Amino acid sequence: MIFVWTINKVCASCGKEVGSQDIVKGFEFEPGRYVTMTDEDFEKAKTPKDRTIQILHFADIHEICPIYYDKTYHAVPEAGGDKTYELLRKAMLEEGKVAIAKSVIGQSEKLLCLIPTEQGILVETLFFHDEVKAMPKEPAHPKLPEAELTMAKALVKGMSQAFDPTLYHDQYQVRLREIIEAKINGKEITEAPGQQPSNVINIMDALEASLKQMGDKGKTPSKRGPGRKKTAKAGNAS
């Protein structure tokens, strides 16, 4: 038997189920005492600036640590705003800058990064500094043997190529869909081939294996020149 889970909203006082139309937003100003808030109340809190994107300053994108990035949106100009939009996009693109801005989205103020592209402008919402958790413990930075560092750098260099997002797909979802289709059609399910993951990974062994694999891919069959033929070892003569 298959059970389908649903989430029901229940009143904490009487235990009865309530619909979305019976739910309101509120602010607890004293224990157990609330003041209700409407959509109009939230709109009243917005200033004219909050209804637009306010540019604070411009910066180099590499100055923004990726941990601050949240969500990405496409920015499109309003009616009659094509020229202003294009001026901002092209100026930032040619100067190699992004814009740091603010706006109110929903019911909270958001820090934004406007990123110019060849096609338009991306709006990246950023976390505020106090919303980002510090790393619990900084990893140790031991002195590295030069040979191992050289090997790691060779791996990075050998595996470097231009990023093309069209090359990557969610293979797990593809396999999962195949399993679902097979079960629908009454077929037997087989596990995807592959080694069982190990709990311990030796980084040097992984580097050496990767470098060897890269080297093998780059080799081309060569014609064997004249020389001694290899012979199998003979057994004892009888």
N, C-alpha and C positions, 0 to 999 in steps of 0.2 A: 504494500500500500504506500502511496506517495502522499505526503502531507505538504500542503502549500501554506507558507507562513505569511501572515498579514500583520500589520501594525495598527492597532486601534488606539485612538486617543480617548482616555478615560478620565473623568473628573476625580481628583484626589480626595474630595470630600464625600461625595455620595456614591462613587464607583460606577456611575452610569457613563455609557459611551457618548461622546459629543462629536458633532460634525464641525467641519472647518468654519462654517458660518457662525458658530457659537464661540469661536476662539478669538480673543483680542490680545493685543500687545499691552504690556504694563510695566511699570517701574516700582520696585519695592522700596519705599522711602523709610519704612519702619518695619520691624518684624511682623509679618502677617498683614501688613497694610500696603495696598497698591494704588497707584494712580494709572488709569488706562490712557493709552496713547492711540491716536488715529493716524492714518496716512497724511492727513492735512497737518497734523502737529509736526511730523517729521519734515514736511515741506516748508513749514514756517521757519524751521531752524536753519534752512539754507539761505545763503546770501546770493545775490546775482552772480558773484564770482564762482560760487559753488556749482552753479549750473553750467559752467564752462570749464575748459582746461586752462589753468593758470600756469604759464611757464615761469619757473623760478630762476633758472640759469642753464647754461650749456656746459657739457663736460665730455671727456673722452670715455668711450664705452668700456675700455679696459680698466678704468678706475672703479667700476662697479663689480663687486664680488658676486659671482653667480648665486650665492646663497640668498641674496636679497630678492631674486626674481620669483614672481608668484604666477601670474597668468598673462597670456598674450592675446591681444585683440587687434583687429584691423581698424584703423581710423579712416573715416571717409568724410569728405567735406559736406557741409550743409549746402542747401540751394544758394547759389551765388557766391560760394566761398572757394571756388576752384582756384582762383589766382593766388589768394592768400595761402592756401594749402600747398600749392606748387612752389611758391616762394620759400616757404619754410622747409619743405622737403629737399629742394635742390640746394639751398644754402647750407643746410646741415650736411648733406651728402658730400658736397664739394669741400667743406671745411673739415670733414671727418669728425663731426660732433654729434652728440645726442642731446635731447632736451630733458631736463629734470623738471617735473611739473606736479601739480596737485589738482585734485577734483573730488567731488563727493559722488560716490557710486553707491546706489542703494541708500543705506543709512549710516555710512561711515566715510570718513575722509581717506582718500587713497593717495599714496605717493606714486608717481608715474615716471616712466622713462619712454620718451618718444624716439623711436629708432627709424631713421630714413632708410628706404630700400630703393632699388631701381623701379619698383612698381608703385610704391606708396609709402605710408608711414605706419609702423607697428606701434601699438601702445602696450607697454609691459607694466603691469602693476608690480610695485615693489613693497616688500615688508618694511615697516619702520624698524629702526635700529633696536628698540626695546622689545620687538616681537621676535627677534632672531636669537636663538639659544647658542651660547658659546659651546665650543667643543668640550665634552666632559674631561678629556685628558689628551693633551698633545702627544702625538707619537714621538718616540725617541728618534734622534737623528744620529745614529752611530756612524763612525768613520767607515767608508766603503773601500774595499780592495779595488785598486785601479782596474784589474783584469775583469772583475765582475761588472763594474760600471761601464767599461768599454763594450762588454757583451750586451748589456741592457740597452745602451745607446745604439748599437748596431741593429738590435731588434726594432727599436723605435724608427730608425731611419729606413730600414728595409720594409717595414709595414706602412710607411707613410704614403698617403694618396689623397687626392682631392675628395672632399665629402660630397657624396651624391645621395640624397635621402631616398631616391627612388629604388636604390639597391637593397633596402632593408624592409623586411616585412615581419609581421608577428607570426612566426612559424608555429608557436604553441596554439594560437587560435585556429590555424589551418588544420593542424592535427586533431584538435578538439572537434572541429566541425566534421572531419572525416569519421571520427568515432561516433558522433551523433547520427550522421547519415547511415553508418553501418548498423547501428542499433535499430534505427527506424526500419531498415530493410532486412533485419533479422540475421545479419552477418556476424561471424565470430570476430571478437576484438583481439588484436595482437598489440603488444607493447612496441613502442617506437624503438628502433635499434639504438644502441649507445651504451657506453660504459657507465657503471654505477659511480656517482660522485664520491670522491674521497674526502674525508674530514680534514686531512693534512695535505697541504700543497707545498712542495719544495720549489721555491721561486727559481733557483738556479737550474734545476732539472727542467722546469717549464721553459725557461729562456733557451737552454741548449736545444730542447726538442723543437721549439719554434724556429730557431735559427737553422737547424738541420732541415726542417720541413721546407723552409723558404729556399734553402740551397738546392734541395732535391727538385723543387719546382722549376728552378732556373736552369737546371742541367739539360743538355740535349744529347741524345745518343751519339757517340763518336765511333768511327770505324777503328777496329783494332789493328794496329800495325804488326809487322812481322816480329816474331819473337818465339820464345819457347812456349809450347802448348802445355796447358795444365792437365795433368793426368790424375786419375783417382788412385788412391793408395791401394796397392795389391795386397791380398792376404798371403798367408804362409803357403808356400808351394807344397804340393803333396807329392 
